[in-house]
Amino acid sequence: MTNTKAQSTHNVSEETDGQITKSKQSTGAQLVVVVFILSLATKMFLLPIYLIQTAGRDGYIILSIEAVFDLVTLGILLAAIALSKDRTFFELLENVIGKIGAKITVAVIALFLFFKLNIAAAETLTFYSDNVFADFDSSVMIIVLLVFLGAVANHTLRALCRLNEFIAPVVAIGIVILITIVLATGFDFANIFPAMRDGAAFKRSLLHNVAWLGDFTPLLLFIGRTKTKKRTAGIAAAAGVIGSAVTVFFSIVMCSAFGNIPHLADSRTNISSILQFSIGNVYGRIDLLSSIFWSIAAFVETALFFYATARCVEYVIGKSAHFKIGLALCVILYFVQIFAMTDPTVFALVVSSLATSVIVSSLSLAAPVLALMCALIMKKRDKKQGNAPSDYSESTKNENYRA
Amino acid sequence: MEQIERIKGKFETPSNVVSRELKAGEARGAVLYNPDLVDDAALRAVVFALEKGEGKTLEDFVRYVLYENETEISESVNDSINSLLSGDLLLCVENDARYLVINTRSYTTRSVTEPPTETVMRGPREGFIEDLKTNLSLLERRLKTPSFAIEKLTVGRKTKTNVAVCYLADVADPRVVKKVKKRLEKIDIDGITDSHYVTPFLEENPLSLFPQVGIAEKPDVVAAKILEGRVAVAVDGSPIVVTVPFVLVEDFQSGEDYYQRSGFATFVRILRYAGLSFALLLPALYVALQNFHYTLIPVRFMITLMAAIKGLPLSPLAETLFVLLLFEVIREASVRMPRAVGMAMSIVGALVLGETAVNAGVISSPAVMVTALSSIALFTVPNLIGTSSVLRLAFTVIGGLCGLFGLILAVLFTLHYICSMNGYGAPYLAPFAPLVYSDFKDTIERAPIKELKTRPRSIPNINDTRQA
């Protein structure tokens, strides 16, 4: 007997007026992969160096605390995604705090995302200019990055999720090779002890290096647009824990290598340069090649922040102009990067100031909490009215925000 | 006769058609035909039958005289002209404005042979030919089910080319069928001479570098695709049948995969994926590593490389581009040339020119080797040669100018573009992105037929069960 179904077995196409249209949602598997990529993409390039410079061998503890903080925000975001299956983040905000309130909130989040975008872009450019190229002209090379980011803004979230899904194995291979080298060469972890000897430095470092928090904020755009199953949130959380564990592991490696000589740590210090001494160059720079594989995750995280910023700006402006907004963001990003972020002193000043720490840590937590609260309120309202999303159609006058 | 003159008057050169007055049964009539298109024997038989037969009206002739023939009474002059131009015979009788269209078509077709682009060591050797009727019969012989639907359309204002849409009604997604038919019906063109003419109308993005429809010259391949829920479009005059929805992995599959042992077929498929990646990235990596990242090259290999490139007048990028373009020129020239000359051309181009250029110190032997390796690998996926050639050049330029940074971004850009593509509800990069686990049995792996229990879920269908 064959299993003939009246409906199509295919899950990515929908019919509207006889046309096959595309679902704009991401799948649960894609959410898991995105969480994995976000959890480890940028925390391994410049953050450990700053932590080593300020907290010495205890840097990994601060990174662990930040990872836990981020995992908490991830949990909140996953809860919001699970609670709001149909309403997007923008729709939730509109329904709960009104359109004007929603626009102001999204504008603030857009600024935060743009800040995070700049950090991710600057990290990637610094990694390549200081470690991969002997001569790297950031003002020219960034154009290639901007072309990619512009293309991302022009397409759907689904395309970006699929890209994540496709490149995740490459990133994983890079990480596995690096872990194998660390373990196979008998790396000495003894240098991370004794811990917490300089409490003041530890506290100072903890308070001044929180610009890397909030890596999961782009997940706000996954609310109401992800096909989740019962176990999706759990698996995604596990992916986040694994990704964070990997970053903590490598920060321990870096702290044990440079923790006692923090003055020698600079932007050229990374896991690759440490491992090079272990394996030499007889078989080529496998360490650097693996780090380059890892850097693909940073490119994709940058793209996610860029996409999220672009969509937030679109919502605030109230117009669906992917190309124009993408172009405008590229131009602004170019000037910010060239005139500020690629300068190590300016970058350090921006990321290490106490004001940055306060704003970043507040927004990193506030945005997910707000999303969760809105999702809970709407769920309560729906329950009260005894139906599925009630004013959903009214609140989605411009369907393009969903794209 | 007035009816005859009415039709002849529509022709720029009325001598294209021949009219003969005759006694049809008890009536006075005339026949009109195109001598270049009719079958002489059929014409003689019809005229003989008409003259010897009985009857006065067209209906009488259909019922009592021409009951063995395919006939149709037409009131439209334009439809009758279309039939005449297809090789049909028109009969008209006095005091009746209508025409009797009698099928006397004659076709000169080549025999069903193995297509040169899809040769196999094992498996069926039949290939489509330029005759739609024969091509459809080849499919019908393989799909003996009442649910096998063939819907015919005419495309082209001047060519009036017959186009057939073929699918399994209980498998193919009706929305896909509807969309294909709608797109074909919308075509307003003076003429089509091959199935490639309809391809851009069926594609979502005709400007894209990537093919968005499947093409096949073998009935077994098309039948297999129809069985998976795809819709095939066959065009009269073309030996190539187009199938939609299309996903990229189809280009990595070959009809022969299913006639080999599954283990070997899987091995060959892995080679294809690796081959294409190798072909696309090897020249770009060679240039990027030499220009910017020589520290990534193992020391021993680096020493050999340095000795080979010493004293070269060209930069690594210029040198590699020169060799790549030289290869493309030789390939293009050998394809267009007569076969015998083409062979000599390849030998002169590849061996003599390459060897001489290396000896003269214009290019290095590693560059020739990299290009040769890449070019051979390119042919592991023949359907993507055009796309891959352009991408390879683009990657090489970016790798040469921006190193691994640019190359990674260029690859990501390309992948993101492919990820954004969907045709007829099928994600272009499926089952990789989005991940469709069940389809992996027939993607990189070619699982034994026994295990392929479901139809691909990457493409829309209404019945995904193949085996109970």
HADDOCK unambig.tbl for C-alpha pairs under 7 A between the chains (distance, minus, plus):
assign (segid A and resid 1 and name CA) (segid B and resid 468 and name CA) 6.31 0.50 0.50
assign (segid A and resid 2 and name CA) (segid B and resid 465 and name CA) 5.92 0.50 0.50
assign (segid A and resid 2 and name CA) (segid B and resid 468 and name CA) 6.59 0.50 0.50
assign (segid A and resid 3 and name CA) (segid B and resid 463 and name CA) 6.14 0.50 0.50
assign (segid A and resid 3 and name CA) (segid B and resid 465 and name CA) 5.81 0.50 0.50
assign (segid A and resid 4 and name CA) (segid B and resid 462 and name CA) 6.62 0.50 0.50
assign (segid A and resid 4 and name CA) (segid B and resid 463 and name CA) 4.86 0.50 0.50
assign (segid A and resid 5 and name CA) (segid B and resid 462 and name CA) 5.89 0.50 0.50
assign (segid A and resid 5 and name CA) (segid B and resid 463 and name CA) 6.03 0.50 0.50
assign (segid A and resid 6 and name CA) (segid B and resid 462 and name CA) 6.80 0.50 0.50
assign (segid A and resid 7 and name CA) (segid B and resid 462 and name CA) 6.24 0.50 0.50
assign (segid A and resid 8 and name CA) (segid B and resid 173 and name CA) 6.54 0.50 0.50
assign (segid A and resid 8 and name CA) (segid B and resid 460 and name CA) 6.56 0.50 0.50
assign (segid A and resid 8 and name CA) (segid B and resid 461 and name CA) 5.70 0.50 0.50
assign (segid A and resid 8 and name CA) (segid B and resid 462 and name CA) 4.45 0.50 0.50
assign (segid A and resid 9 and name CA) (segid B and resid 460 and name CA) 6.77 0.50 0.50
assign (segid A and resid 9 and name CA) (segid B and resid 461 and name CA) 6.12 0.50 0.50
assign (segid A and resid 9 and name CA) (segid B and resid 462 and name CA) 5.64 0.50 0.50
assign (segid A and resid 9 and name CA) (segid B and resid 463 and name CA) 6.91 0.50 0.50
assign (segid A and resid 9 and name CA) (segid B and resid 464 and name CA) 6.83 0.50 0.50
assign (segid A and resid 10 and name CA) (segid B and resid 457 and name CA) 6.17 0.50 0.50
assign (segid A and resid 10 and name CA) (segid B and resid 459 and name CA) 6.78 0.50 0.50
assign (segid A and resid 10 and name CA) (segid B and resid 460 and name CA) 4.84 0.50 0.50
assign (segid A and resid 10 and name CA) (segid B and resid 461 and name CA) 6.47 0.50 0.50
assign (segid A and resid 12 and name CA) (segid B and resid 425 and name CA) 6.27 0.50 0.50
assign (segid A and resid 13 and name CA) (segid B and resid 425 and name CA) 4.75 0.50 0.50
assign (segid A and resid 18 and name CA) (segid B and resid 175 and name CA) 6.85 0.50 0.50
assign (segid A and resid 20 and name CA) (segid B and resid 175 and name CA) 6.77 0.50 0.50
assign (segid A and resid 20 and name CA) (segid B and resid 424 and name CA) 6.41 0.50 0.50
assign (segid A and resid 20 and name CA) (segid B and resid 425 and name CA) 6.27 0.50 0.50
assign (segid A and resid 22 and name CA) (segid B and resid 425 and name CA) 6.58 0.50 0.50
assign (segid A and resid 132 and name CA) (segid B and resid 293 and name CA) 6.80 0.50 0.50
assign (segid A and resid 133 and name CA) (segid B and resid 292 and name CA) 6.08 0.50 0.50
assign (segid A and resid 133 and name CA) (segid B and resid 293 and name CA) 6.56 0.50 0.50
assign (segid A and resid 134 and name CA) (segid B and resid 292 and name CA) 7.00 0.50 0.50
assign (segid A and resid 141 and name CA) (segid B and resid 402 and name CA) 6.81 0.50 0.50
assign (segid A and resid 144 and name CA) (segid B and resid 406 and name CA) 6.29 0.50 0.50
assign (segid A and resid 145 and name CA) (segid B and resid 409 and name CA) 6.62 0.50 0.50
assign (segid A and resid 148 and name CA) (segid B and resid 409 and name CA) 6.64 0.50 0.50
assign (segid A and resid 148 and name CA) (segid B and resid 413 and name CA) 5.51 0.50 0.50
assign (segid A and resid 155 and name CA) (segid B and resid 420 and name CA) 6.75 0.50 0.50
assign (segid A and resid 159 and name CA) (segid B and resid 416 and name CA) 6.25 0.50 0.50
assign (segid A and resid 159 and name CA) (segid B and resid 419 and name CA) 4.99 0.50 0.50
assign (segid A and resid 159 and name CA) (segid B and resid 420 and name CA) 4.53 0.50 0.50
assign (segid A and resid 160 and name CA) (segid B and resid 416 and name CA) 6.58 0.50 0.50
assign (segid A and resid 162 and name CA) (segid B and resid 419 and name CA) 5.86 0.50 0.50
assign (segid A and resid 162 and name CA) (segid B and resid 433 and name CA) 4.85 0.50 0.50
assign (segid A and resid 162 and name CA) (segid B and resid 434 and name CA) 5.61 0.50 0.50
assign (segid A and resid 163 and name CA) (segid B and resid 415 and name CA) 6.60 0.50 0.50
assign (segid A and resid 163 and name CA) (segid B and resid 416 and name CA) 5.58 0.50 0.50
assign (segid A and resid 163 and name CA) (segid B and resid 419 and name CA) 6.22 0.50 0.50
assign (segid A and resid 165 and name CA) (segid B and resid 433 and name CA) 6.01 0.50 0.50
assign (segid A and resid 166 and name CA) (segid B and resid 432 and name CA) 6.46 0.50 0.50
assign (segid A and resid 166 and name CA) (segid B and resid 433 and name CA) 5.86 0.50 0.50
assign (segid A and resid 281 and name CA) (segid B and resid 298 and name CA) 6.22 0.50 0.50
assign (segid A and resid 281 and name CA) (segid B and resid 299 and name CA) 6.66 0.50 0.50
assign (segid A and resid 282 and name CA) (segid B and resid 298 and name CA) 5.55 0.50 0.50
assign (segid A and resid 282 and name CA) (segid B and resid 299 and name CA) 5.88 0.50 0.50
assign (segid A and resid 283 and name CA) (segid B and resid 298 and name CA) 4.96 0.50 0.50
assign (segid A and resid 284 and name CA) (segid B and resid 296 and name CA) 5.06 0.50 0.50
assign (segid A and resid 284 and name CA) (segid B and resid 297 and name CA) 4.95 0.50 0.50
assign (segid A and resid 284 and name CA) (segid B and resid 298 and name CA) 3.80 0.50 0.50
assign (segid A and resid 284 and name CA) (segid B and resid 299 and name CA) 6.86 0.50 0.50
assign (segid A and resid 285 and name CA) (segid B and resid 295 and name CA) 6.87 0.50 0.50
assign (segid A and resid 285 and name CA) (segid B and resid 296 and name CA) 4.74 0.50 0.50
